[in-house]
């Protein structure tokens, strides 16, 4: 409706509106007679990210990490801090963050009688805020493309999209203070209103094994319809995420250095980040992360049919985000 209303306001007839929408839709994929590499890179990144997160589930990495965490966490405060730190660490996508951190943390928080409501608060207040603050994430990439369009439309040349994003991130006060409050709440017993009631119920061992609660609480493998391997290791979760992060940073520096070299400028760390090709870096970094996740799966000699199905499920899990992104680009453009 937003796209239709915007097109109607910008044109003077239904025929013109149809032409405008068709032109805008074409511009999402083809620009100046060539493929719109910026948009296509972001869409490819989302699909690769979905595949990677699904493989992390198939490899049994999330299950292995959950089992390992249960042997290390000894207090209720530690259980809450575990969920908070994992929410900060797994920032590549808010959807995967909520599912993965929830399935990893819930056995630990249940053991120390942290209410499901408190766990949900910790998940929700780390997943999206971290995702919008980090450039190497699904929503970070989207925000950078929106900033790019705004800079071009207003003729702003003194800022690069990534440079503008990095300067704007600290001013995203909701995200920053939401993250700070999570750790304050996790460290101190700050419970007010309904949360105090839920924590009191949890302290009396209520709200964990009830049928309705079990039906509402979903593991990542339940949501993605993937059967986790029973032979996974902690590194099957941690290593691909680290590889994705550092590979993306490497390619940001690499593509930024190429731009500097083309302009005859010496390598500079800040300059490389400011002149990087964000879309290409995200695609290359996520490709390396996907390869790392595939290695973890191949090591366990899992059936190729399971791997292929998992890759499809992972890509399909991002279709909703891709659709939202396309409509958002149409509204902006």
N, C-alpha and C positions, 0 to 999 in steps of 0.2 A: 504494500500500500504506500509506503514511503517513497519508493521509486516512482510509482505511477503518479502520485500527487506532485512530486518534484518535477517530473517531466511535463505534467499538465500546466504547472505554474510557469515553466520556462518556454512553453510553446503556445500557439494561438488556435490550434485545431487538433482534432483526434488524429488526423493523418500525419500532421507534423509531430505529434507526440509519439506515434508509432515509429516514425523514422528516427526520432531522437533516441528512443529506447534501443532500437536496433543498432544505431551507431555507437551508443554507449556500451552495449553488450559486446560488440565487435572490438571496441577499443580495449576491453579487458584482456583480450588475447592477442590482438594484432594492432600494432601502433606504427604509423608511418610506413606501412607496407612490409613491416617485419614483425616477428614474434615479440610480444611484450615480455622481454626477459625478466624484468623486475617482478611482475605479477606471477609469471610462471615459476620463477624460483621459489617464491613464498608458498605456492600451492604444492610444488614438489617437496619442499621441506616438510610441510604438514603431513603429507603421505608417508614420507620416509620416517618421520617421527612416530607416526601411528604404528608402522611396521616394527620399529625398534622396541617400542613399549610393549607391544604384543609378544615379541620374542623374549623379552625379559620375564614375562609371565610364564611362557612355555618352558623356558630353561629351568624354572624352579628357583630362580634367584630370590624372588620376594619371599617365598616360603622358607628358604634357607636362612635369610636374614632375620625373619621373624623368630625362628627357632633359636638362632644365635643370640638375639637380643634378650630372649626370655632367660637365658643363663647369665646375663651380665647385669641386668637391671635389678636392683635390690630394694628400692623405695618407691613410694607413690609419686614423689617429686621427680624421681628419675624417669618414671614411666611417662609422665607428662612432658618432660624435657626431651625424651626420645622422640615423641610425636612431633614436637615443635622443631627440633633440629632436622629431622627427616623432611618435614614440610619445606624447610629452607633449602635443603640440599637437592631435593628432587624438584627442580624448578622448571624443567623443560616444557611441561604442559600442565595446566591446572586440573584437567580431567584425569590424566594419569596420576598426578600427585595425590588427589583425593582418594582414588581407588587403591593405589599402591601403598601409600602411607597408612590408610585405614586398615588394610588387610595385614600389614606388618605390625602395626601398633596395637590393634584391638586385643589380641591375646595377652599382651603385656599389661595394658591398662585395665583389662578385666581382672587380671590376677591381683592388682593392687587397688581394686574397687574405685577406679576412676569412672565416673558416669559416662554413658554413651553420649549424653548431651555435651559434656565437657570435651570429649574427644572430637565430636563434630565441630565444636567451636574452634578448636585448635587447627583442625584440618582446613576449615573454610577460611580462617584468618591467616593462613600461611600460603595456601595454594595460589589463589588469584593474585594477592599482593606481590608475591615473589615473581610470578609469571610476568606481570606488567612492569616490573622494575628491571628485569634482565633482558638484554637484547637477543641472546641466544635461546629464545623460547618461542612458543607458538604465538602468543599474544604480543610479545616484544617485537617480533618480526612484523606483525600486522601494524602495530603502532608506528614503526619506522616507515612503513610504506605510506601510511596516512600523512605523516610529517613530510615525507618527500613530496607528495602531491600538493600540500599546502605551500611548501617552499617554492615549488615551481610556479604555482598559480599566482603567487604574490611577488615573483621575481627576486626572491631572496637568494643571494649567492655566497654570502659570507659564512653560512653554516652548511655543513653536510647533514643528511638525515640522521646518521648515527651520532654525530657530534651534538646535534640538537636534542636527540633522545637522551643522551647521557647527562646533558645539562638540565633537562626537564625532570628526569627521574627523581632527584632529591626533593623536588617541589611537589611530588605526588604525596601529599601529607597523609591522605587516608591510608595508602599502602604502607608508608613508613611507620606511622603510629599504630596501625593494626598489628604489624609485626612486633613492635616493641611491647605492646600490651599482651601479646600472646606469651612472651617470656616472663613478663611480670606476673601474669595470672598463673603460669606454670610453676613459678618459683614460690610465690606466696599463695596462701589459700584465700583468694579473693572471690567469693561467691555471693551474689546478691540476687534477689528476686527468684524467678523460677529455677535458675541454676543452683541456688542454695538447696532447693527442694530436691532436685535431681541428685546432687552430691550426697545429701542425707539418705536418700533411698539407696544409693549405691553403697554407702558405708554399712548398710544393713543387708547387703548381698541381694538387693532387689534390682530388677531391670536388666539382668544379664541373660538368663536362661528362659525367659518367657517366650512363648510361641510367636507373638507379634513382633517382638524385638528381633528374633532370629530371622523372620521373613523380611524385615526391613533392612537388616544389615547385610550388605553384599560384599563379597570378596571380589578382587579384580578378575579372577578367573570365572566367577559367576557372571559378572557383567559382560565380559568379552567372550564368553562361551569357550574358553580355552582350558584344557586339562594340563595342570602344572606337572612338570617332571618331579619325580621323587628323589632324583640324584643331583639336584642343583646345589651350588655352593654360594657362599656370601659374595664372592667375587663375580659371580654370574650377574649379579645386580649392580654392584659398585663399579666394576671395571668398564662396562659399556657406557655408563653415564659419564664417568671421568674421561673416557676416550672421546665421547661426543663433545664435551665441554672444551677440552684442550685442543682437539682437532679444529673446532670452530674458531677458537682464538688464534690458532696458528694460521688458518686460511684468511682470517681477517687481517693479520699482519702481512701475510704474503701478498694478497690482492692490493692492500694499501701501499705496500712497497713498490708494486708494479706501477701503480698510478704515480707515485712520487718519482720513480725512475723515468717514466715517460715525460714528466714535466721537468726533468733535469735537476731534481732536488735530491739531497742526501737522505738516507734512511733516518727517520725519527719516530720513536714509539708512538707519541701522541698524534703525530702527523699521519702515520700509517693507519691508525684507528679512524681518524677523521676522514681519510680518503679511501677507505675500504669499500669493496663491493659486498654489501651485506647479504644480498640474495644468493650470490654465488658461494660465499663463505658458509652460509647456513646449509646449502645443499651439499657442499663438499664435506663439511663437518658431520652432518647427519648421515651421509653415506658411509663415512669411516666408522661412525658409531654403529650403524646397521651391520657392517661387516664384523665388527667386534662381537655384537650380539649373536650373529650367525655362527661365529667360531665357537661360542659357548654352547650353542645348540648342536652343532655338528660333532663336537667333542663327545656328546652323550649318545651319538648314533641314533637320534630320534628318526622316525619314519618321515620320508620326504613329503608324504601326503599331509602329515600333521604340520610340517613346516610351511608348506604351501597354503594350507587352510589358515594358519595363524597369520601369515603375511596379508592375506586377503581380509581377514577380520580386523587386523590392525589398520589397514588402509581405509576400510569401510567405517571404522570408528571415527575417522576424521572428516567424513563427508558432511556432517552437520556443521562443523566449524568452517569448512570450505564454502558451504552454501551461504552462511552468515557473512563471510568475508567477501564473497562476490556481490551480495546485495549491498554491503557497506561501501565497496568500491563504486558501485553503480550510483549510490546516493551522493558520494563525494564528487564523482566525475561528471 
